[in-house]
Amino acid sequence: MLKALKTIEPDRGIYILLMKIYADFEIGAKKFIGVPFKAGYYYYVGSAQKNLKSRVSRHLRRDKKVHWHIDHLTSKEETDIYELIIFPGAAKELECRLAAEMMEMKGLRPAVPGFGNSDDRRSFTHLFYSGTKDYHSHLFLRYQSMALFIPSSSV
């Protein structure tokens, strides 16, 4: 994934992290104390309007200071990021549109209200859950002309 990130221009845009959590856990974020994160597949919609490559590279590292909500998941040994969807150059509005679209996708459900959307009050959440891995094909078909799909095998 890191090799593929180096080629992305411009260095801003929207991204979706596709993650698998292998075992249930809770996190220590004050807002989410007592909220269970069940084993399964998670889809996180994020934005970096500058330094996109650095932001996504940071998400891929486990060893980091926990700053954003998503860091509480990506720093856990129980979590693997298995794919990225990157929308290079996309404006912040796409982040909100993707979150809204994912709210409506059959088989995908909001994981935790208010997760990852503290700068986007229009969205219910930016983190979605599924028991299976299949839900990004709809996004691929709809956004294939503007998205880069980076599987973990490209590391």
C-alpha positions in Angstrom: 0.0 0.0 0.0 2.8 2.4 0.9 4.4 2.1 -2.6 1.1 2.9 -4.3 0.5 5.9 -2.0 3.7 7.6 -3.3 2.2 8.0 -6.8 -1.0 9.8 -5.7 -1.3 13.4 -6.8 -2.6 15.8 -5.8 -1.7 15.2 -2.1 -5.2 15.9 -0.8 -8.5 14.1 -1.1 -10.9 11.6 0.5 -10.2 8.0 1.5 -12.0 4.9 2.8 -10.1 2.5 5.0 -11.4 -1.1 4.7 -10.6 -2.9 7.9 -11.1 -6.2 9.6 -11.3 -6.5 13.3 -10.6 -10.1 14.4 -11.7 -10.0 18.0 -14.2 -7.8 20.0 -12.8 -4.9 22.1 -13.6 -1.6 23.6 -11.6 1.6 23.3 -10.6 4.3 25.9 -11.9 7.3 24.1 -14.1 9.2 26.5 -17.0 9.6 24.0 -17.0 5.9 23.3 -16.3 4.2 26.7 -18.3 1.0 27.0 -19.1 0.9 23.2 -18.2 -2.5 21.9 -16.4 -2.9 18.6 -17.4 -6.4 17.4 -15.3 -8.6 15.1 -16.1 -8.0 11.5 -15.5 -5.6 8.6 -15.4 -1.9 9.1 -15.4 0.9 6.5 -14.1 4.3 7.6 -14.6 7.5 5.5 -11.9 10.2 6.0 -10.6 13.3 4.5 -7.2 15.0 4.2 -7.4 18.3 2.4 -3.6 18.5 2.6 -1.0 15.8 3.2 -3.2 12.9 2.1 -0.3 10.5 1.8 1.0 11.2 5.3 -2.4 10.9 6.8 -3.1 7.5 5.2 0.4 6.3 5.9 -0.1 7.2 9.6 -3.3 5.2 9.6 -1.4 2.2 8.4 1.0 2.3 11.4 0.1 0.8 14.7 2.7 2.7 16.7 1.4 6.3 16.9 0.0 8.7 19.4 -3.8 8.3 19.4 -5.2 11.6 18.1 -8.3 10.9 15.9 -11.2 8.5 16.7 -9.9 6.1 14.0 -6.5 5.8 15.7 -8.2 3.9 18.5 -9.0 1.2 16.0 -6.0 1.3 13.7 -3.5 1.1 16.6 -5.0 -2.2 17.9 -3.4 -5.6 17.1 -6.9 -6.9 16.5 -7.3 -4.6 13.5 -5.9 -4.9 10.0 -6.4 -2.5 7.1 -6.8 -4.7 4.1 -7.6 -2.2 1.4 -7.8 1.6 0.7 -10.0 3.5 -1.6 -8.5 6.9 -2.4 -10.2 9.8 -4.2 -7.3 12.0 -5.1 -8.1 15.7 -5.2 -11.7 15.2 -4.0 -13.2 18.0 -2.0 -14.5 17.6 1.6 -18.1 17.4 0.3 -17.4 14.0 -1.1 -16.6 12.7 2.4 -20.1 13.6 3.5 -21.7 12.2 0.4 -19.9 8.9 0.8 -21.0 8.6 4.4 -24.6 9.3 3.4 -24.4 6.8 0.7 -23.0 4.1 2.9 -25.8 4.8 5.4 -28.2 3.5 2.7 -26.2 0.5 1.5 -28.0 -2.8 2.2 -26.0 -5.0 4.5 -23.8 -2.1 5.8 -24.8 -0.4 9.0 -23.6 2.5 11.1 -21.0 1.1 13.5 -21.0 3.9 16.2 -22.9 7.1 16.1 -20.6 10.2 16.0 -17.5 8.2 15.2 -15.0 10.2 13.0 -17.4 13.0 12.1 -16.7 15.7 14.6 -16.0 18.1 11.8 -19.1 17.0 9.8 -22.3 17.5 11.7 -24.4 16.5 8.7 -23.3 12.9 8.9 -24.5 10.4 11.5 -21.1 8.6 11.5 -18.1 7.9 9.3 -17.6 4.3 10.5 -19.7 1.5 9.1 -19.9 -2.2 9.9 -20.6 -5.4 8.1 -20.3 -9.1 9.0 -19.0 -9.8 5.5 -16.3 -8.2 3.2 -18.4 -7.6 0.0 -19.7 -4.1 0.4 -17.2 -2.0 -1.5 -18.1 -3.3 -5.0 -21.0 -0.8 -5.2 -18.6 2.0 -4.5 -16.2 0.7 -7.1 -18.8 0.6 -9.8 -20.1 4.1 -8.9 -16.8 5.8 -8.4 -14.3 3.8 -10.5 -13.5 6.8 -12.8 -12.3 8.9 -9.8 -11.1 6.4 -7.2 -7.9 4.4 -6.7 -8.4 1.0 -5.1 -5.3 -0.2 -3.3 -5.3 -3.8 -2.0 -3.0 -4.9 0.8 -1.2 -7.1 -1.7 0.4 -4.0 -3.2 2.6 -3.5 -0.2 
